[in-house]
């Protein structure tokens, strides 16, 4: 294993509870799911990020956009969405691309975990694989409505690699009473269901 490079969990050495870990080194197309959020110039920054991802990877699938209250600190409301893309790139390259897009749009390293965000792009899922080193599948899926709700909208029948539940089932049993969110649609980003306005 190369220092600093994550190693995919092989099927014979599964992560705890994982049902779908695949062997490393596969070259087929993988669906990658990203979560985006911003509460600073949020419409502009998320729209720019979506366009940059689309330019980099081609066709994308995008969830409705949700407005959510800040969690863990007093701050402006966030906009959040989930998008999916298909790529043959390895997970390390996807992560590098995400970080490059964030930097190109002005993101700097956060001073603390809960703070205002110019832009956050999180790698939520890489196919059905589990990469514990990279927190994939991202644990925020099971913790936060602003991740799980748009994910369940976009891929309701897909199964979480660890829980074995569909994302719709997870959302239906999720306690969101303390996590308010409101659907504001793709139009807030200047985009319709068929593309950019």
C-alpha positions in Angstrom: 0.0 0.0 0.0 1.4 3.4 -1.0 1.6 5.8 1.9 -1.2 8.3 1.9 -3.3 6.3 -0.5 -6.4 4.5 0.7 -6.9 0.8 0.1 -10.3 -0.4 -0.9 -11.8 -3.0 1.4 -11.8 -6.4 -0.4 -14.7 -8.7 -0.4 -12.9 -11.2 1.9 -12.0 -8.4 4.3 -15.2 -6.5 4.6 -15.8 -3.4 6.7 -18.1 -3.9 9.7 -21.6 -4.7 8.5 -20.9 -4.0 4.8 -22.8 -6.2 2.3 -21.4 -5.0 -1.0 -17.7 -4.4 -0.9 -16.0 -5.1 -4.2 -12.5 -6.1 -5.1 -10.0 -3.3 -5.7 -8.9 -2.3 -9.2 -12.0 -2.6 -11.1 -12.2 -0.5 -14.3 -16.0 -0.5 -15.0 -18.1 2.6 -14.8 -19.0 3.5 -11.2 -21.8 5.8 -10.0 -20.4 8.5 -7.7 -22.7 10.4 -5.5 -21.8 13.8 -4.1 -23.4 16.1 -1.6 -23.1 19.9 -2.0 -23.8 22.7 0.5 -23.2 26.4 1.0 -24.5 29.2 3.2 -22.3 32.0 1.7 -23.4 33.4 -1.7 -25.1 30.0 -1.7 -27.1 30.1 -5.0 -24.1 31.4 -6.9 -21.5 29.0 -5.3 -23.6 25.9 -5.6 -24.6 26.7 -9.2 -20.9 27.2 -10.1 -20.0 23.9 -8.4 -22.7 22.0 -10.3 -21.6 23.5 -13.6 -17.9 22.6 -12.9 -18.8 19.0 -12.0 -21.0 18.8 -15.1 -18.2 20.2 -17.3 -15.7 17.7 -15.7 -17.8 14.5 -15.8 -20.5 15.1 -18.4 -24.1 14.1 -17.7 -25.2 14.3 -14.1 -28.4 13.5 -12.1 -29.4 16.2 -9.6 -31.8 16.1 -6.6 -34.1 18.9 -5.6 -32.4 21.7 -3.7 -33.2 22.1 0.0 -32.8 25.0 2.3 -31.8 24.0 5.8 -31.0 25.6 9.1 -27.4 25.6 10.2 -26.5 22.8 12.6 -24.1 23.1 15.5 -23.6 26.9 15.2 -25.5 30.1 14.6 -25.3 30.9 11.0 -27.2 31.7 7.8 -29.4 28.9 6.3 -27.7 26.5 3.9 -28.7 25.3 0.5 -28.0 21.5 0.0 -28.4 19.1 -2.8 -27.1 15.7 -3.9 -26.0 14.8 -7.4 -24.9 11.6 -9.2 -22.4 11.1 -12.0 -20.7 8.1 -13.7 -17.0 7.7 -14.0 -14.2 5.2 -14.5 -11.9 7.2 -12.3 -10.6 5.6 -9.1 -11.8 7.0 -5.8 -8.5 8.8 -5.1 -8.9 10.8 -8.3 -12.5 11.7 -7.6 -11.5 13.1 -4.3 -8.7 15.1 -5.9 -11.1 16.5 -8.4 -13.6 17.5 -5.8 -10.9 19.3 -3.8 -9.7 21.1 -6.9 -13.2 22.3 -7.7 -13.6 23.6 -4.2 -10.3 25.5 -4.3 -11.1 26.9 -7.7 -14.3 28.4 -6.3 -12.5 30.0 -3.4 -12.9 27.5 -0.6 -10.3 27.6 2.2 -9.8 25.0 4.9 -12.5 25.4 7.6 -11.4 26.7 11.0 -13.8 24.4 12.8 -16.2 21.6 12.1 -19.3 23.6 12.3 -18.9 27.0 10.6 -20.1 29.0 7.6 -19.3 27.4 4.3 -18.6 29.0 1.0 -18.8 25.6 -0.5 -18.7 22.0 0.7 -18.5 19.0 -1.7 -18.6 15.7 0.0 -18.1 12.3 -1.6 -21.1 10.3 -0.2 -21.0 7.1 -2.2 -18.6 5.4 -4.6 -20.7 2.7 -6.2 -21.5 0.1 -3.5 -18.0 0.1 -2.1 -16.8 0.8 1.4 -13.7 2.9 1.9 -13.3 3.4 5.7 -10.2 5.5 5.2 -12.3 8.0 3.3 -15.5 7.7 5.3 -17.3 6.1 2.3 -20.2 5.6 2.6 -20.3 9.0 4.3 -21.6 8.8 7.8 -23.6 12.0 7.3 -26.1 10.0 5.3 -27.4 8.4 8.5 -27.2 11.6 10.6 -28.5 14.5 8.7 -31.8 15.2 6.9 -30.0 17.6 4.5 -28.1 14.6 3.1 -30.6 11.8 3.4 -33.7 13.6 2.1 -32.2 14.7 -1.3 -30.4 11.3 -1.6 -33.7 9.5 -1.0 -35.4 11.8 -3.6 -32.7 11.0 -6.2 -32.1 7.3 -5.6 -35.1 6.1 -3.5 -34.6 2.4 -4.3 -30.9 2.2 -4.0 -29.5 0.3 -1.0 -27.1 1.7 1.5 -24.0 -0.5 1.4 -23.9 -0.9 5.2 -27.4 -0.7 6.5 -29.0 -2.8 3.8 -32.0 -0.4 3.6 -33.1 1.6 0.6 -32.5 5.3 1.0 -36.3 5.8 0.9 -36.7 3.3 3.8 -34.0 5.1 5.7 -35.7 8.5 5.2 -39.2 7.1 6.2 -37.7 6.0 9.5 -35.5 9.0 10.1 -36.4 11.4 12.9 -36.1 14.8 11.4 -38.1 16.7 14.0 -35.1 18.8 15.0 -33.7 19.3 11.5 -36.0 21.6 9.5 -35.6 21.7 5.7 -37.6 23.2 2.8 -37.6 22.1 -0.8 -36.8 25.1 -3.0 -36.3 23.2 -6.3 -33.6 23.5 -8.9 -34.9 26.8 -10.1 -33.1 28.6 -7.2 -29.9 27.8 -9.1 -31.1 29.0 -12.4 -31.7 25.4 -13.5 -34.8 23.5 -14.5 -35.4 19.7 -14.5 -34.1 19.7 -18.1 -31.0 21.7 -17.7 -29.8 25.3 -17.2 -32.1 28.2 -17.9 
